[in-house]
Amino acid sequence: MPNKTAIVTDNAPKPAGPYSQGIVANGFLYTAGFGPQDPATGEIADDVAGQTAQVLANVAAVLAEHGATLDDVVKSTVHLEHSDRDFPAFNEEYAKHFSQPYPVRTTVQSHLANILVEIDVVAVLPTAE
């Protein structure tokens, strides 16, 4: 059985099904795909930039539970409801949250449940030097 640990935090939206917010395994942290719900209020921004900012705040909250930040992210997968319309605004907001070298990224258009963006990431856990 693989050595894996689930991450649970009130600082990110609770799972809506049988999945973990994040899993730590073999020096990596894998997050679930997060949408733009504010975990405290349930509110969702109307635009893709606002939704992207909240999604990345949700992802960052899960990373923080194990001492990681968005700077530790090596891979992201992004789902956009309207990639042709929203990609420029999404990309501009996304770039504000990462620094070089940027994570590798796959961006696809997906039918999402009343949201504009969903993101999951893989991060390398920081190690003590």
C-alpha positions as CSV (number, residue, x, y, z in Angstrom):
1,M,0.0,0.0,0.0
2,P,1.5,3.4,-0.9
3,N,2.5,5.8,1.8
4,K,0.0,8.7,1.4
5,T,-1.5,11.2,3.7
6,A,-4.7,13.2,3.1
7,I,-4.8,16.9,3.7
8,V,-7.9,18.4,5.3
9,T,-8.4,22.1,5.9
10,D,-11.3,24.5,6.5
11,N,-9.5,27.1,4.5
12,A,-10.5,25.5,1.2
13,P,-13.9,24.2,-0.1
14,K,-14.9,20.9,1.4
15,P,-15.0,17.9,-1.0
16,A,-18.3,17.4,-2.7
17,G,-17.7,13.7,-3.1
18,P,-15.4,10.8,-2.2
19,Y,-12.1,12.6,-2.7
20,S,-9.5,14.4,-0.6
21,Q,-8.6,18.1,-0.8
22,G,-5.0,17.0,-1.2
23,I,-2.7,14.0,-0.9
24,V,0.9,13.9,0.1
25,A,2.9,11.0,-1.4
26,N,6.6,10.5,-2.2
27,G,7.7,14.1,-1.7
28,F,4.8,15.6,-3.7
29,L,1.5,17.2,-2.8
30,Y,-1.4,16.6,-5.3
31,T,-4.5,18.7,-5.0
32,A,-8.0,18.1,-6.0
33,G,-9.5,20.3,-8.7
34,F,-10.7,23.4,-6.9
35,G,-13.4,25.8,-8.1
36,P,-13.9,29.4,-7.2
37,Q,-16.1,29.1,-4.1
38,D,-15.0,31.2,-1.1
39,P,-14.7,28.5,1.7
40,A,-16.1,30.9,4.3
41,T,-19.1,32.4,2.4
42,G,-19.6,30.1,-0.6
43,E,-19.7,33.2,-2.8
44,I,-18.4,33.0,-6.4
45,A,-17.0,36.0,-8.4
46,D,-18.8,36.8,-11.6
47,D,-15.7,37.1,-13.8
48,V,-12.9,34.7,-14.8
49,A,-10.2,36.8,-13.2
50,G,-12.0,36.9,-9.8
51,Q,-12.7,33.2,-10.0
52,T,-9.1,32.4,-10.9
53,A,-7.8,34.4,-7.9
54,Q,-10.2,32.5,-5.6
55,V,-9.3,29.1,-7.1
56,L,-5.6,29.8,-6.6
57,A,-6.3,31.0,-3.0
58,N,-8.1,27.7,-2.4
59,V,-5.2,25.7,-3.9
60,A,-2.7,27.8,-1.8
61,A,-4.6,27.0,1.4
62,V,-4.2,23.2,0.8
63,L,-0.5,23.7,0.0
64,A,0.0,25.7,3.2
65,E,-1.3,22.8,5.3
66,H,1.9,21.0,4.4
67,G,4.3,24.0,4.3
68,A,4.2,24.5,0.6
69,T,3.3,27.6,-1.5
70,L,2.4,28.2,-5.1
71,D,6.2,28.6,-5.8
72,D,6.5,24.9,-5.1
73,V,4.0,24.0,-7.9
74,V,5.6,22.1,-10.8
75,K,2.4,21.2,-12.7
76,S,-1.1,22.7,-13.1
77,T,-4.1,21.5,-14.9
78,V,-6.7,24.2,-15.8
79,H,-10.2,23.7,-16.9
80,L,-12.0,26.7,-18.5
81,E,-15.7,26.8,-19.3
82,H,-15.1,29.3,-22.2
83,S,-11.4,29.0,-23.2
84,D,-11.9,31.1,-26.4
85,R,-13.5,34.0,-24.5
86,D,-11.8,33.8,-21.1
87,F,-8.2,32.6,-21.7
88,P,-6.6,36.1,-21.9
89,A,-8.2,37.3,-18.6
90,F,-7.5,34.0,-16.9
91,N,-3.9,33.9,-18.1
92,E,-3.3,37.5,-16.9
93,E,-4.6,36.7,-13.4
94,Y,-2.8,33.3,-13.3
95,A,0.5,34.9,-14.0
96,K,0.2,37.2,-11.0
97,H,0.3,34.2,-8.7
98,F,3.4,32.3,-10.0
99,S,7.0,33.2,-10.5
100,Q,9.7,31.8,-12.9
101,P,10.3,29.1,-13.6
102,Y,6.6,28.8,-14.1
103,P,4.9,25.4,-13.6
104,V,4.2,23.4,-16.6
105,R,0.5,23.7,-17.5
106,T,-2.3,22.1,-19.4
107,T,-5.3,24.2,-20.2
108,V,-8.5,22.6,-21.6
109,Q,-12.0,23.7,-22.2
110,S,-14.5,21.8,-20.1
111,H,-18.1,21.9,-19.2
112,L,-18.1,23.0,-15.6
113,A,-21.0,23.2,-13.1
114,N,-21.9,26.9,-13.0
115,I,-18.2,28.0,-12.7
116,L,-15.7,29.4,-15.2
117,V,-12.5,27.8,-13.9
118,E,-11.2,24.8,-12.0
119,I,-7.5,24.1,-11.3
120,D,-5.5,21.3,-9.7
121,V,-1.8,21.2,-9.1
122,V,1.2,19.0,-8.2
123,A,3.8,20.6,-5.9
124,V,7.2,19.4,-4.7
125,L,7.3,19.6,-1.0
126,P,9.9,21.8,0.5
127,T,12.7,20.1,2.3
128,A,14.7,21.2,5.3
129,E,18.2,22.3,4.3
